[in-house]
């Protein structure tokens, strides 16, 4: 889960060696940007026929990486004139996830999909419509050759099988408009007490303390509040009944709301709206991911800091939410078509080679390849790099461990919990019941 363009062009398969006999598969010459031509043993010779490749990714909406994704697609088509890309990328909200699952259930899956690799993928993994990494590498040994082994391991699906190739990882942290803190003589929060002081001071001065849509995207706060109340062990478990610490974590939403931490219309606005509030300096803080960094224009006066914490927290300093949980998949629909197979492999290699990953990463989050250091990083980017480097423990978000339908129940109940209209314990128990039920289906 990502920013400005940095490096040169992507991977492209250019010239094909002569075949010695009908139907044989010999070495195919592969030209990689900035490198010498390499031989890919076992790759089938593409026919050169016109191919339409249907692709879907999460690089849509306001995602800053959409620019990189679209530029690589444009360059890819310029290099591979016989391939036309029909792309339908959108922001990865709950509605989009549901639409992807629906497409797979009715046989309308794309040829290439960039999607989650954690529990969010369980439903579509169960359709058995993806090709495994081992199957692809048996024919294309150079597939994912630039990707670090640890990165590939991190995107192993929950059934223990590797199917996707990642580009970048992510971290989540607290973005702060440092200039607002200086203007109102507020110190950047480092614990619960200083966070409360910041919220109170900004509220008194007409500044929204925390930009957050409880109706649309409360995800980041769900994760950090549960993590810091439960600690690493308690946070990563999937219990049968609501743990006391999870309940306490979600009840903190009401505490924050009672303090006036959120926008008055937090129950109705969407994520794009609250992001703009922060960028326009109408809000002092926003909890978000590393992908958000590239969309911030004031890189001089914005910083990323660790989550301040909660009262009597169990999580140790340096524990953050982050990791790698998405990648590019190739579907069997494409793999079983000789022309689409080659086009799909080229496409994924174009987006996951070192040069492309460098562009996606651009100093933000974690890179799936051994990327080169970047000169001239902004103060904001440096703060993000310092933040992630100082982390002692990266933990995946809650929705990577429980069924998507169960997680939707938690998300849908946050507004009522924040208003004291729903019991956090009952909400969590409802979600865990659904998770257990779907686990045995």
C-alpha positions, -999 to 999 in steps of 0.1 A, spaced: 0 0 0 36 45 -36 46 77 -51 64 99 -76 81 87 -107 118 81 -101 136 57 -124 137 45 -159 114 22 -179 102 -12 -169 108 -47 -178 99 -55 -214 103 -87 -234 116 -76 -267 132 -101 -290 126 -138 -294 152 -164 -305 146 -188 -334 129 -220 -326 146 -252 -339 114 -272 -345 77 -269 -345 62 -267 -310 96 -266 -292 104 -241 -264 138 -227 -263 154 -197 -247 136 -164 -252 158 -132 -252 145 -107 -226 156 -71 -226 155 -55 -192 157 -17 -189 192 -7 -180 206 -43 -181 220 -67 -207 197 -90 -226 191 -122 -207 180 -157 -217 147 -170 -202 147 -208 -204 115 -225 -210 93 -195 -219 70 -201 -248 74 -180 -279 46 -155 -281 27 -155 -314 26 -118 -318 -11 -120 -321 -32 -90 -309 -40 -95 -273 -64 -77 -250 -53 -81 -214 -79 -73 -187 -63 -59 -156 -75 -47 -122 -56 -31 -94 -60 -11 -62 -42 18 -77 -73 39 -83 -92 68 -68 -69 92 -49 -41 66 -44 -9 85 -53 5 53 -69 -22 54 -95 1 78 -114 30 54 -114 7 24 -123 -8 42 -152 25 55 -165 40 20 -165 9 7 -183 14 33 -210 51 25 -214 42 -12 -215 18 -8 -243 43 14 -262 69 -14 -260 44 -42 -266 23 -29 -295 4 -61 -299 -10 -59 -263 -39 -37 -254 -46 -32 -217 -82 -29 -205 -78 -17 -169 -104 -12 -143 -86 -1 -112 -104 14 -82 -98 24 -46 -97 -7 -24 -128 0 -2 -152 -26 10 -175 -22 -20 -146 -28 -44 -135 -59 -25 -170 -73 -27 -172 -66 -64 -140 -85 -70 -153 -115 -50 -185 -114 -70 -166 -113 -104 -146 -144 -94 -177 -163 -83 -194 -159 -117 -164 -164 -139 -158 -128 -147 -123 -126 -132 -96 -104 -149 -64 -118 -165 -42 -100 -139 -53 -88 -105 -34 -68 -80 -51 -76 -47 -46 -85 -10 -28 -117 0 -41 -119 35 -75 -129 48 -91 -104 24 -81 -128 -4 -96 -160 12 -128 -159 -7 -113 -155 -41 -84 -179 -33 -111 -205 -26 -123 -203 -62 -90 -219 -73 -86 -195 -102 -50 -183 -97 -18 -198 -110 8 -205 -83 42 -189 -83 59 -223 -86 38 -230 -117 48 -197 -133 85 -200 -125 86 -235 -139 80 -219 -173 94 -184 -167 124 -189 -144 130 -151 -143 96 -143 -130 98 -123 -98 136 -126 -100 141 -91 -85 118 -97 -56 134 -103 -22 127 -138 -8 114 -122 24 90 -101 4 76 -132 -14 73 -150 19 54 -121 34 27 -123 7 21 -161 11 -16 -167 11 -32 -180 43 -32 -216 28 6 -215 27 8 -212 -11 26 -183 -29 7 -169 -58 13 -131 -59 43 -109 -65 45 -77 -44 58 -43 -52 60 -24 -19 50 -28 17 36 -3 40 35 12 74 8 31 92 16 61 114 3 94 127 6 123 103 8 157 120 6 192 106 37 204 125 30 240 117 -4 239 135 13 224 165 38 252 165 12 279 160 -8 268 190 22 258 211 13 221 213 39 194 215 37 165 192 20 137 212 42 109 225 17 93 250 -19 93 259 -18 123 281 -1 145 255 -25 133 229 -54 144 251 -38 178 256 -34 182 218 -70 172 211 -83 196 238 -61 225 226 -70 222 190 -107 218 197 -107 250 217 -91 268 188 -114 257 161 -91 232 146 -103 196 140 -79 175 162 -81 143 142 -92 138 106 -112 106 106 -143 92 90 -158 68 115 -184 59 89 -161 51 60 -125 44 71 -120 39 108 -97 10 100 -64 26 112 -78 35 146 -94 1 150 -59 -15 146 -39 8 167 -64 11 195 -67 -27 197 -29 -32 193 -20 -8 221 -46 -20 245 -40 -57 239 -2 -58 231 14 -79 204 2 -113 216 -33 -103 224 -37 -83 192 -26 -111 168 -48 -138 183 -81 -148 168 -102 -157 199 -135 -174 202 -150 -147 224 -143 -109 228 -112 -104 248 -114 -76 274 -85 -57 258 -102 -57 224 -133 -43 240 -113 -16 258 -96 -7 226 -128 -1 207 -144 17 236 -117 43 232 -136 55 202 -162 69 225 -136 85 247 -120 102 217 -154 113 204 -164 127 238 -132 147 238 -142 162 204 -113 146 186 -132 139 153 -150 162 128 -186 169 136 -197 151 104 -175 121 110 -205 98 107 -214 108 72 -182 120 53 -159 97 33 -122 92 34 -114 115 5 -131 144 24 -112 139 56 -79 135 37 -86 169 22 -93 184 57 -58 174 68 -41 186 36 -60 220 39 -47 224 75 -82 222 89 -72 192 109 -41 187 130 -36 149 128 -45 119 106 -37 83 112 -30 67 78 -6 46 58 27 52 40 7 54 7 -8 87 19 26 104 21 29 109 -16 -3 129 -18 7 155 7 19 188 -9 33 205 22 62 182 27 81 208 48 56 211 76 41 176 78 57 148 98 50 112 106 53 101 142 46 69 162 11 63 175 10 81 209 -6 52 228 -35 46 252 -39 45 289 -22 15 306 -11 2 272 4 -32 267 22 -26 234 58 -17 236 72 14 219 83 7 183 54 -16 176 35 -5 145 10 -18 120 27 -26 87 41 -52 63 33 -65 28 -1 -77 21 -8 -73 -16 7 -83 -50 0 -91 -86 -18 -124 -94 -22 -141 -128 -54 -160 -132 -58 -194 -149 -81 -177 -174 -50 -159 -188 -25 -187 -181 -45 -212 -201 -45 -189 -232 -10 -191 -248 -11 -154 -260 -25 -140 -228 -2 -161 -207 29 -144 -222 13 -110 -220 3 -115 -184 38 -126 -174 53 -96 -192 28 -73 -175 35 -85 -140 72 -84 -146 68 -48 -158 53 -38 -125 75 -59 -102 110 -55 -116 135 -35 -96 130 -3 -118 93 -4 -113 94 -11 -76 119 18 -72 92 40 -88 64 27 -66 85 29 -35 102 63 -40 114 63 -5 81 55 11 71 24 30 89 -8 23 102 -20 -11 99 -56 -23 132 -53 -42 167 -42 -32 161 -6 -43 186 22 -44 187 51 -19 171 83 -30 187 117 -29 168 148 -20 141 132 1 117 157 16 115 163 53 82 145 53 97 115 35 127 115 59 103 115 89 85 85 74 118 67 68 130 74 103 96 62 117 97 29 98 134 23 105 128 29 142 101 3 143 109 -28 163 79 -49 154 56 -48 123 22 -64 128 -4 -69 101 -38 -52 105 -68 -70 120 -85 -77 87 -55 -99 77 -65 -124 103 -102 -126 103 -128 -132 75 -137 -100 55 -174 -104 63 -165 -106 100 -144 -75 97 -172 -56 80 -193 -61 111 -167 -44 132 -163 -15 108 -200 -10 105 -204 -7 143 -178 19 151 -201 49 148 -226 34 173 -198 24 196 -184 60 195 -219 73 204 -224 48 232 -253 32 213 -237 -3 210 -217 -26 232 -181 -31 219 -182 -66 235 -214 -76 216 -200 -62 183 -168 -82 186 -186 -113 196 -209 -110 166 -178 -106 143 -160 -135 159 -191 -157 155 -192 -150 118 -155 -156 115 -158 -190 131 -188 -199 110 -171 -190 77 -139 -208 87 -157 -241 86 -175 -235 53 
